[in-house]
Amino acid sequence: MTHDLVEAPVTLRGYLLCVFAAFGGILFGYDSGYINGVLGMSFFKQQFGSPSNDKDAYNSPIYKTWEKSLIDSILSAGTFFGALAAGSVADWIGRRSTVIVGCAIFSVGVIFQVASTTVALLVPGRLIAGFGIGFVFAIIILYMSEVAPKRFRGAIVSGYQFCITIGLLLASVVDNATKDRMNSGSYRIPMALQWLFACFLGIGLFLLPESPRWYVKKGRTQDAARALGTLRGQHFESRYIIDELKELTDNHDYEMRNIRTGWVDYFRGGWKPSSNLRRVVLGMALQMMQQWTSVNFIFYYGSTFFRTVGLENAFLISMITTAVNVGSTPISFWTIEKFGRRMLLISGAIGMLVCEFVIAIVGTVDEGSKAAGIFLIVFTCFYIFFFASTWGPAAWVVIGEIFPLPIRAKGVALSTASNVSLEQVDRMLEETTPRTSFKWVPHHLREGHTDGSSPETNEKMGHQGPLEQGEQKGV
């Protein structure tokens, strides 16, 4: 192992090249968030809804239950299958190319959505878009983890979660700006903006190099050296690049001698510290637990929840919670490197647990009072703060670091797919009462630290525990 390896100084250009890929988070966040605002628009209801039989509704259009659920959730179905497929595609054509293909597929789905005037065309459009976003969702984290310098990897990958929060905020702003239009522009403008985001990401990635680790995996060491040189702002024959490339190739050779890579091998090895199964379970569990915090309930259905418990200005409160989410996430850029992944996950879980107990107790003891409403808003914001500064970014960082190169693409894809599958469950719980939807799960983790280590180094240390090697800053 090369503990004394000196990394190349990180130039501003090299840093920006690594950070650009985080823009994929805006695409995912916006795409996830805009549809709920669109579903509430009057013109969209007239276009896609059905006349109501309720005499008190004055024949105003409503959605059939299955139509609303299908429109809302079909995207997640596409994303799930797209994420599963993306792992194999990324090993075949490369990480960068897979994300670009995902942007192209997504764009086709957006065109279908913008052109739609009936549910029959809207649903296939969202399914196709979901399949494309699955490619982006699963592989952008993999790409960022593989191109980022070790000592800044946590902060750079955390930027992906920050961009998701920006996407959610943009969706709220755009929906609010177009909701009163009584023409197709009310919903087509929010839909069409997705296409611009996808084009920007896809075209921008053409200017970025492929992952050096993918080149090493394919035996293309010269291309790997050039890619590293571009990312680090160094000549590809400099001592920095030669040393880093040697570390990559040595670790890859070691992994290929010790790790089998067939799909069935991902679920072998029992619970041994270095087994593929243990890593897959850890990655999937982290992503499932991130969804089990149910923070998305606030962003997707917060307005409905706040109105149900008697709070006025529910939309304004929902905007405030979204702003808290955006403002809290950058804190993790520093804390994730300072205190480590494991500490963030544990402290964040404790903080969210306390907030949820307070919300439950106050809502039960003093339900309906003004003071209870203020407490509800304040502790919901505290809850979002704890999520956004800990579990939001840390879960993404960890899954990008725990898998060795031979199984990394499919391992990250499986972990991401588990995230999407649990998000689908949360969306299906929309029709339940706020008290059953606003749920919590306590978290107790033993995954140890991955702080500042290369993914390859983590694999070698995996023989002492999946990631129980302790602090390894700068390794």
N, C-alpha and C positions, 0 to 999 in steps of 0.2 A: 504494500500500500504506500502511497506517496503523500505522507503527512506533511513533508517539507516542500511540497509543490508551491511555487509562487505564481499566483494568477496575474494575468495581464492587467495593467491599470484600466479601469472602465472609463472609456471616453463618453462624452455626451451623446455622440452619434450612435455608439454601440448601445448605450442605455435606451435611447429612443427606439432603436430597431427592435429591441426585446419588448419594450412597453407597448408598441403599436398593436401587437396581437391581442392585447387586452380589450381592444375596441369590440371584439366579438361579444363581450359581455353586454354592451349597449344593445346590440342586435337581439340577443336573447332576452334581456330585461324588457325592452320595448315590446317585443313580440308577445311576451307573456302577459304584459300589463294592459295593452291597449284594448283588447277585446271586451273587457268588462265595462269599460266606458262606452264603447260602441253599442253594446247590447242595451244600454239604458237610453240611447238616443231616440227621440220621437220619430224622426224620419226613418231610421233603421227598423223600428218596430212596424211602421206602416208598410215598409217594403218587404220585410221578411216574416212578419207576424201574421196571426190569423185573427179574424173578428171575434170579439168576446161575446159569449152568450149571457153574461151577467148584465141584468137590467141596470144595475147601478154604475156599470162601466161605460154606458152610452156607446156601445159597440166599438170602444177603443181597442186597437189591436193588442194582442198578447201573444206570447210564445207558448207553443205546446211544450210540455215539460221535456219530452224527449228531444225536441228541436234545440232548445236552449242548452241542454246538457251536451248534445252532440256538437254543436257549434263551439262550445267552450272547451270541451275535453278532447276533441279529435286531434288537436295539435299535439297534445302530450302523447297520444298513441303513435303518431308519426315520429315524434322525437325519440321515443323509446326504441323503436325498430331501427331508426337511423343511427342511434348511438351504438347499438349492438353491431350493426354492419360496419360502422366506421373503423373499428379496431383492425379488422382484416384488411380493409382498403388502405389504411394508413401504413401498414406493414408492406403493402404491395407497391403503392405509387408515391408514398412519402407523406409526411405530416402536413406540410404546407399545401401540397397539391390536393389533399383530401379536404382541407378547409375550403379551398377555392371551389372544388366540385360541390361542396355543400352549399356555398353561396349561390352557385348557378342553379342548383335544384330548388333552393329556397325562392329564388327570383321567379321561377316558373310558377310556383305556388302563389306568390303574391299577385302575379298577373291574373291568375284565375280568380282570386278574391276580389280584385279591383273591378274586374269585368262582370262579376256576379250580380244578379238581380233576384236570385232565388236560392234557397238553401241547397238545392241540388247541385249548384256549381260552387257555392261558398265552401261547403264541407270538403269536397275533393281538393280545393285550393289550400285549405288549412292542413289537410293531411299531407299533401306534397310539401308544403312549406315546413311542416313539422319534421318530415324525413330529412330535409336539407339542414334544418337547424340542429338535428341530432348529430350530423357530421361535425358541425361547428362546435356544438356544446361539448362533445366528447373529446375532440382532438385539439382544440385550442389550448386547453390546460396542458396537455401532453407536449405540444409544441413549445409553449412558454417555459415549461419546466426543463426542457432539453436545451434551449438556447440561452437561458439566463445564466449569468455568472453565479457561482455558488453563494457568495456572501450577500447577494442581493435577491436571491431567488424567492425567498419568502415575501419580500415587499413587492416584487414584480408580479408574482402570481396573485397576491392579494388585490392588485389593481384590477384583476378580472372581476372580482366580486364588487369592487367599487363601481366599475362600469355597468354591472347589472343594476345597481341601485340608481345610477344616472338614467339608464334606459327606462326603468319603472317611473321615475320622476318625469321624464320627457313624455311618456305615454299619458300620464295624468294631465300634464299641461296641454298637450295637443288635443286630447279628448275634450277638455274643458273649453278650449278655444273654438271647437267646431260643433259642439253638441246642440247649439241653438239654430244651426242652419237647417232650413226645411227643403233641402235638395240632397242629391246623392253625394255632394261634396262633404257632407257631415261625416260620413263613414269612409268615403274613398280617399280623402286626404290622409287620415291616420293610417289606412292600409298602404297607400302608395309610399309613404315615408319609409316603410320597411325596405322597399326596393332600393332606395338611395343608400341606406345603411349597408345593405348587402353588397352593393356595387363598390362602395368605398372600401370595405374590408377586403373583398376579393381582388380588386385592382391593386390595392396597397400591398397585399401579400405577394403579388408578382415581383415587387421590388425588394422583397426580403429573401434571404438565403434559406435553403432547406435546412432541416435539423442536421447538425454535424453527426449526431448519434445515429440517425437513420443511415447516413452515408457509411459510417463505420459498420453498421449492421449488414450493409450490402457489399462490404469490402471495397468501397470507393474512398480510400484514405486521402487521395489527392484532393478530391472534391470536399472531403471533410475539413481538410486543412484550409482550403480557400473560404469555406463557409465560416469557420472559426475566426479567420483573419478579418472577415467583414464584420462579424458580430462583436469582436473585441477591439476593432479599430487598429489592428496590427497587420504587418506584412505576414503572409502565410508561411514564410520561412523563418520568422523570428523565433527566438528561444522560447518565448511564452507559448506560442502556438504549438511548437514542436513538443514541448513538455505536456501541455494539456491533451494534445492528440495521442501521445504515448499512453497517458493515463486512461483515455477512453478505449484505445485498442487493447491494452493489457486487461482491463476489466471485462471487456466484451469477450475476449478469448477465455478468460476464467469462467465467465457465466455460461458460455456455450459448452464448456466441458462438464458443467455441473447441473444444468437446468434443461429439462425437456419442455418443448414448447407446443405440443399438440393441445387442442381444446380440452381433451379429457384430462391432460396433465395439470390443468388449472385447478382441478378438484381432487388432486392426489396429495399425499404426504401427511395426511392426518393433521394433528395439532402440533407437530414438531415446530420448533422455533423458526426454521428456515423454509418451511413448506410453502408451496404455491397456494394451497388451500387457505392457509392461515392469512396470507396477505390478501387474497381475494375477499375473504370474509371480513377482514378489517376494513378494506377499502369500501366494500358495499355497505357495511354497517355504519361507517362514518357518514356516507351520503344519505342513507336512510334516516339516521338520527338527525341530520341537518334538516330534513323535511319534517321529522316528527316534532321538532320545536314548534311547528305550525305557525311560524312567523308570516308565511305567505297568506294565511287567513286574514291577517290585518290588512295586507296590501291589496288582496283580491276582493275581500268582502267587508273591509273595515267600515265603509260608509253604512252598509246595512246593519252591521253589528252595533255601531254607535247609535243609530236611530232606534234600534230595538230596545236598547237600555235607557232610552229617553233623553239622549243628548241632542241639543240643537246644533246647527251648523256642522252636520256630520261630514259633509264634503270637505270643509275647511280643516276639520280635525284630521281627516284622512290625509290631506296634503301635508299637514304638520308632521305626522308620523313618517311619511315618505321622506320629508326633508331631514328628519332626525336620522333615518337610515343612511342617507347620502353623507351627512356630516360626520357620522360616527365611524364609518368604514375606514377612512384614511388613518385613524389612530393605529390600526393594525399594521401599517407599513413599518412602524417602529417597534411596536410591542412584540410582533411575531419573531423578530430577530433578537430582541433584547431578552425576552422571557421564555421563548420557545413555544413550539406548537402544542405540546401536551399541557403546559400550564394555562395557555389561553383556552383550550377546550374545557378543562376542569373548572376554571374560574368563571367562564361564561355560562356553563351549565348551572353552577350554583347561583349566579346572579339572576338568571332567567327563572329558576325555581322559586327564589324568594319573591320576585315580582308577581309570579302567577299565584302564589299563595295569598299575597296581599290583595290582588284583584278579586280572587274568589271570596275571601273573607269579607271585604268591604262590600262587594256586590250582594252578598247574602244578608249581612247584618243591617246594612243601611241602604237597601235597594231603593232607587228612585229619587234620592235626595240630591241637592245641588253639590253638597260636599262630597258625596260618593262619586258623582260624575267627575269632579275635579281630580279626585284620587285615581279614578279609572284612567283618565287621560295621562296623568303624570306617570303612573307606574307602567302604562303601556309604552310610553316613550322610553322609560328606563329599560324595559324589557327589550325594546328594539335596539337600544344602545348596546346592551350586553351581547345580543346576537350579532349585530353589525361589526362589532370590534373584535369578536372572537370566532364563533362557529361559522359565520358567513364566509370569511376568507380562509380560516385555518383548515377547514375540511377539504377545500380545493388544493391547498398547498401540500397537504399530507398525501393525497392520492397520487400526486405527481411525483412523489419522492420514494414511495415504498416498494415500487415494482422494479425488478431488474430489467435491463434492456430487452432481452429476448421475449418477455411476456408483457412488456410495459403497455403497448398500444391496446391490446385486448383487455388487460387488467383495468386500465383507466376507463375503457369503454364499458365494461361490466359495472364498474362503480358508478359511472354517470347514469347508466340505464336504471340502476336501482333508485337513484335520486328522482328521475323522471317518473318512475312507477309509483313512488310514494306521493309525488306531487299530484298525480292523477287521483289518488285516493282522497287527498285533501280537497280537490275540486268536487269530487262526488259527494262530499259531506256538506256542500253548500246549503242543501235544503234542511239540514239539521239545525237544532236550536243553537244559539250562541254558546250556551254553556257546555254543550257536548262537542262543538267544533273547536272551541278555544281550549285545547287540551294540552297536556304537558307530559314529558317523559324524562325521568331522571337519567343522568348519564354517568357511568363509571368506566373509565378507560384505562387500559394498561398498554397502550401502544408505544410508550416511551417517546424519545426525541428523534427528530430527523434534522435538527437545526444546523444549517450551514453545510451539511454534508452533500456530496454528490449522490445521485440515486445509485450509482454503482457501488460506492463505498457503503451505503446503507445495506446493500445486498450482502456484501462480505460480512458485515457485522450482524446480519440476520441469523447467522449460525449461533449467536449467543442469545437470540430472542428476536421476534419479528422486527422490533425497532427499540429494543430495550438496552441500547448501547450507552445511554446517558448523553450528556452534553458532548458534542463533537464539533464545536464551532470552528470554522475555517478548514475543515478536513477536505 
